[in-house]
């Protein structure tokens, strides 16, 4: 596979499709006046103005041009993801080969950036995951990673009688902290993290924003949290974050520091803030969509005017599964490759096991609807037929068409 000027030999792990490769290098987050660019610029502007170093320069540096091709080491190993962890599966990722993949999260750059000596940074980029097909999931989306490290002096200098406090101890891991961190250090890092993120979201969504924190699990932070905001009466998850696993920080050469990290989805924020109903619209070239985001300054309020809803065309497809190796994401990927953005949603509506042969049959409902125009029966019929034929040929299913 030739990608961004480099050749990657293929092997039994390679599963990147042409459709996905065509998205690499589009960098919507760097396209001026694109809604994802607007969100990125708003976050950047907030961090630049809110957090200033001693010399009056921004504390956080921003990296938004890092290559999406990463090693397995960067994407998983550096983040302490166990070898047998489900997130490594071929069914969920786009591998170029056994050693290289399209990054599944911007966290893949944490180790390298800390290793290069940085204490505070934001990394923004396109990330790639094989997933379900609906109005909030797309195989390419955009994330922003934030990391902040503190030395003992930085963390405790503003604390009354803080001289005697330590970052580290030899203790036990509990639900609230890692074995090597003192309770005082974790409390302050967690407080700072939540304060930083609450300020950010309030700046984006407006004063009086209701926020809540939900405990969760990530391999590379502990304790870990998801942040939810109450927007127009509905609680919505906007990001994941936590106190960085010290093992990761140590291995990157910052043994004397403790830190936090967060990862947020730009599409998620843009869909909530601008009320964009369908994630496919971010890839639209339609002037009616794009011109709505051409504003004189990044903080201008925008009320997105939806493009008219075109009628859906719905077709079902049924087939017998070949064997245990079949994965639903293989079919979703195949449908996406052939139907592209004409497909709004694919959903498994029926699963049947034959009483005698024990063979398993799946029936998927495919909803065809283009975000910008009306589809014809003919057009959809041709695509649906191509999906049926490819499923038989490439996935080894037995059609019940």
C-alpha positions in Angstrom: 0.0 0.0 0.0 1.3 3.4 -1.0 0.4 6.1 1.6 1.6 9.6 2.2 4.7 8.9 0.1 5.7 5.6 1.8 5.2 2.0 0.7 3.9 -0.5 3.3 4.2 -4.2 2.4 0.9 -6.1 2.8 0.4 -9.3 4.9 -2.3 -11.3 6.6 -3.2 -8.3 8.8 -3.7 -5.8 6.0 -7.4 -4.7 5.9 -7.4 -1.1 4.8 -9.9 -0.4 2.0 -9.4 2.0 -0.9 -12.4 4.0 0.4 -10.6 4.6 3.7 -7.3 5.3 2.1 -9.0 8.1 0.0 -9.8 9.9 3.3 -6.2 10.0 4.5 -4.7 13.5 4.0 -8.0 15.2 3.8 -7.4 16.8 7.3 -10.8 18.3 7.7 -9.6 19.7 11.1 -7.2 22.0 9.2 -9.6 23.1 6.5 -10.4 26.8 7.2 -14.1 27.4 8.0 -14.9 23.7 8.2 -17.0 23.1 11.4 -14.3 20.7 12.7 -11.7 23.4 12.1 -13.9 25.9 14.0 -14.1 23.6 17.1 -10.4 22.9 17.0 -9.7 26.7 16.8 -12.1 27.4 19.6 -10.4 24.9 21.9 -6.9 26.1 20.9 -7.9 29.8 21.4 -9.3 28.9 24.9 -6.1 27.1 26.0 -3.8 29.7 24.5 -5.5 32.6 26.4 -6.4 30.7 29.6 -3.0 29.0 30.3 0.0 31.2 29.9 3.6 30.4 31.0 6.0 32.7 32.9 7.2 34.5 29.8 3.7 35.2 28.6 3.7 32.5 26.0 1.0 29.8 25.8 1.7 26.9 28.1 0.2 24.3 25.7 1.7 23.6 22.3 -0.6 22.3 19.5 0.2 19.5 17.0 -2.3 19.1 14.2 -0.3 17.7 11.4 1.0 14.4 12.8 0.8 11.4 10.4 -2.1 9.1 11.0 0.1 6.1 10.1 1.5 4.8 13.4 3.1 1.6 14.7 1.3 -1.0 16.8 3.8 0.0 19.5 2.6 3.6 19.4 -1.1 2.8 19.2 -1.3 0.1 21.8 2.0 -1.0 23.5 3.1 2.5 24.6 -0.3 3.0 26.2 -0.1 -0.2 28.2 -2.9 -1.9 26.3 -2.7 -5.6 27.1 -1.7 -8.0 24.2 -5.1 -9.8 24.4 -7.2 -6.6 24.8 -10.3 -6.5 22.5 -9.4 -3.0 21.2 -6.5 -4.6 19.2 -8.7 -6.8 17.1 -8.6 -6.7 13.3 -12.4 -6.4 13.3 -12.1 -3.0 15.0 -9.0 -1.4 13.4 -7.5 -0.6 10.0 -4.2 -2.3 9.7 -1.7 -1.6 6.9 0.2 -4.7 8.0 1.3 -6.4 11.3 3.5 -3.5 12.3 1.6 -0.4 11.0 -2.0 0.8 11.2 -4.1 4.0 10.9 -4.2 5.4 14.4 -7.4 4.5 16.4 -6.9 7.4 18.7 -4.7 10.5 19.1 -3.4 9.0 22.3 -1.0 7.1 20.0 1.2 10.3 20.2 1.3 10.7 24.0 4.4 8.8 24.6 6.4 10.4 21.7 5.5 13.9 22.7 6.3 13.4 26.4 9.5 11.7 25.4 10.5 14.7 23.4 10.3 16.8 26.6 6.9 18.4 26.4 4.9 19.0 29.6 1.7 20.4 28.1 0.3 19.8 24.7 -2.8 19.3 22.5 -2.6 16.8 19.6 -5.4 16.9 16.9 -5.9 14.5 14.1 -8.0 12.1 12.0 -8.5 8.6 13.6 -9.8 5.4 12.0 -12.0 2.6 13.4 -14.1 -0.1 11.9 -17.5 0.4 13.5 -21.3 0.2 13.0 -23.0 2.4 10.4 -25.5 5.0 11.6 -25.8 8.8 11.9 -23.2 9.2 14.7 -20.6 6.7 13.6 -18.2 7.0 10.6 -15.0 5.0 10.1 -12.9 8.2 10.1 -13.4 10.9 12.8 -11.3 13.5 14.5 -10.0 13.6 18.0 -8.1 16.0 20.2 -5.8 14.8 22.9 -4.7 17.0 25.8 -1.9 16.2 28.2 -0.5 18.2 31.2 2.4 17.1 33.5 3.3 18.6 36.8 6.5 18.6 38.8 6.2 18.4 42.6 6.9 22.2 42.8 4.3 23.0 40.2 1.6 20.9 41.8 2.1 22.0 45.4 3.5 25.5 45.2 0.2 27.2 45.7 -0.9 25.0 48.6 -0.6 26.3 52.1 2.1 24.3 53.9 2.7 22.4 50.7 6.5 22.0 51.2 6.3 18.7 52.9 3.9 17.1 50.3 5.1 14.4 47.9 3.9 13.2 44.5 4.9 9.5 45.1 4.7 6.8 47.7 4.8 3.0 47.8 1.2 2.2 48.5 -1.6 0.1 47.2 -3.8 0.7 44.1 -7.4 1.5 45.0 -10.4 2.7 43.1 -9.2 6.3 43.7 -5.5 6.2 42.9 -2.5 4.3 41.6 -0.1 2.5 44.0 2.7 5.0 43.4 0.8 8.2 43.9 0.0 10.0 47.1 -3.6 10.8 47.8 -2.8 14.6 47.9 -1.2 14.5 44.5 -4.0 12.6 42.8 -6.7 14.9 44.4 -4.9 18.0 43.0 -4.3 16.5 39.6 -7.9 15.3 39.3 -9.2 18.7 40.6 -7.1 20.6 38.0 -8.2 18.2 35.2 -11.9 18.6 35.9 -11.6 22.4 36.4 -9.7 22.8 33.0 -12.4 20.7 31.2 -15.3 22.4 32.9 -13.9 25.8 31.9 -13.4 24.7 28.4 -16.9 23.3 27.9 -18.5 26.3 29.6 -16.6 28.5 27.2 -17.8 26.6 24.2 -21.4 25.9 25.3 -22.1 28.9 27.5 -22.4 29.8 31.1 -24.6 27.8 33.4 -23.6 24.5 31.7 -24.4 21.5 33.9 -21.6 18.9 34.0 -21.3 15.5 35.6 -18.5 13.0 35.9 -18.9 9.2 35.5 -16.2 6.8 36.6 -14.9 4.5 33.8 -11.9 2.5 32.7 -9.1 3.2 30.2 -5.8 1.2 30.1 -3.7 4.3 30.2 -5.3 6.4 33.0 -6.4 5.7 36.6 -8.6 7.0 38.0 -10.6 7.6 34.8 -13.7 9.6 34.1 -16.2 10.4 31.3 -17.5 13.9 31.2 -21.2 14.4 30.4 -22.9 17.8 29.7 -26.6 18.6 30.0 -27.4 20.2 26.7 -31.0 21.1 25.8 -32.2 18.8 28.6 -30.2 15.7 27.5 -27.1 14.3 29.2 -24.4 13.7 26.5 -21.0 12.2 26.9 -18.3 14.5 25.4 -14.9 13.1 26.4 -12.9 10.6 28.4 -10.0 11.6 30.7 -8.0 10.6 33.8 -4.8 10.6 35.8 -2.1 9.2 33.5 -0.7 5.8 34.4 2.7 6.5 35.9 4.2 3.5 34.1 3.5 5.3 30.8 4.9 8.6 32.1 8.0 6.9 33.5 8.8 5.0 30.3 8.6 8.2 28.3 11.3 9.7 30.6 9.3 12.0 32.9 9.7 9.9 36.1 9.6 13.0 38.4 6.2 14.2 37.1 2.5 13.3 37.4 -0.1 14.2 34.8 -3.5 14.1 33.3 -4.8 13.3 29.9 -8.1 13.8 28.0 -9.4 12.8 24.6 -12.4 14.5 22.9 -14.2 13.9 19.6 -14.5 17.0 17.4 -17.5 15.6 15.5 -19.3 14.9 18.8 -18.8 18.5 20.0 -19.7 20.0 16.5 -22.9 17.8 16.2 -24.1 19.0 19.7 -23.0 22.7 19.3 -24.3 23.2 15.7 -27.1 20.7 15.8 -25.7 18.7 12.9 -27.9 15.6 12.6 -25.7 13.3 10.5 -21.9 12.6 10.8 -21.6 12.1 7.0 -22.2 15.8 6.5 -18.7 16.6 7.7 -17.4 15.1 4.5 -19.9 17.0 2.3 -18.7 19.3 -0.5 -22.1 20.8 -0.8 -22.0 24.6 -0.7 -25.3 24.7 1.2 -23.5 23.0 4.1 -20.1 24.6 3.9 -21.1 28.2 3.5 -23.0 28.1 6.8 -19.7 28.0 8.7 -18.0 30.9 6.9 -18.0 33.3 9.8 -15.9 36.4 10.6 -14.6 35.0 13.9 -14.4 31.6 15.4 -16.7 32.3 18.4 -19.6 33.5 16.2 -22.8 31.7 17.1 -24.0 29.5 14.2 -27.5 27.9 14.0 -27.1 25.2 11.4 -30.0 25.1 8.8 -30.5 21.4 7.9 -30.5 20.5 4.3 -33.9 19.1 3.4 -34.4 15.4 4.4 -34.6 13.2 1.3 -36.7 10.1 1.4 -35.0 6.8 2.4 -35.0 3.6 0.4 -34.9 0.5 2.5 -33.6 -2.9 1.4 -32.9 -6.1 3.4 -30.2 -8.6 2.7 -30.1 -12.2 4.2 -27.3 -14.8 4.1 -26.0 -17.9 5.9 -22.7 -17.1 7.7 -19.6 -19.0 6.6 -17.9 -19.9 9.9 -16.8 -18.6 13.3 -14.4 -16.2 11.6 -17.2 -13.9 10.3 -17.5 -10.5 12.0 -20.4 -8.0 11.6 -17.8 -5.2 11.1 -16.5 -7.1 7.9 -20.0 -6.7 6.4 -20.4 -3.1 7.6 -17.0 -2.3 6.0 -18.0 -4.0 2.7 -21.3 -2.1 2.6 -19.5 1.1 3.3 -16.9 0.4 0.6 -19.5 -0.2 -2.1 -22.3 2.1 -1.0 -20.2 4.9 0.5 -22.1 7.8 1.8 -25.4 6.7 0.1 -25.8 4.4 3.1 -27.3 6.1 6.1 -27.5 3.0 8.4 -27.0 -0.7 8.5 -28.7 -2.7 11.2 -28.8 -6.4 12.0 -32.6 -7.1 12.3 -32.7 -10.8 12.5 -30.5 -13.7 13.5 -31.7 -17.3 12.9 -30.1 -20.7 13.7 -31.3 -23.6 11.5 -32.6 -26.3 13.9 -31.1 -29.2 11.8 -28.0 -27.8 10.2 -27.2 -25.4 13.0 -26.1 -22.9 10.3 -26.6 -19.2 11.3 -28.4 -16.7 9.1 -28.2 -12.9 9.5 -30.6 -10.4 8.0 -29.4 -6.8 7.7 -31.6 -3.8 6.9 -29.8 -1.2 4.8 -31.2 2.3 4.8 -30.1 4.2 1.7 -30.5 8.0 2.0 -28.1 10.6 0.5 -27.7 13.7 2.7 -27.8 16.0 -0.4 -30.1 14.5 -3.0 -32.9 12.0 -3.8 -31.8 8.5 -4.7 -33.5 6.5 -7.5 -34.7 2.9 -7.1 -32.3 1.9 -10.0 -29.3 3.4 -8.4 -30.0 1.7 -5.1 -30.8 -1.6 -6.7 -27.4 -1.6 -8.5 -25.5 -0.9 -5.3 -27.6 -3.4 -3.3 -26.9 -6.1 -5.9 -23.1 -5.3 -5.8 -23.2 -5.6 -2.0 -24.9 -9.1 -2.3 -22.4 -10.3 -4.9 -19.4 -9.0 -3.0 -20.6 -10.5 0.3 -20.7 -13.9 -1.4 -17.3 -13.4 -3.1 -15.3 -11.7 -0.4 -16.9 -12.9 2.9 -17.8 -16.4 1.8 -21.5 -16.1 2.8 -24.2 -18.1 1.2 -26.9 -15.7 -0.1 -30.6 -16.0 0.6 -31.4 -13.3 -1.9 
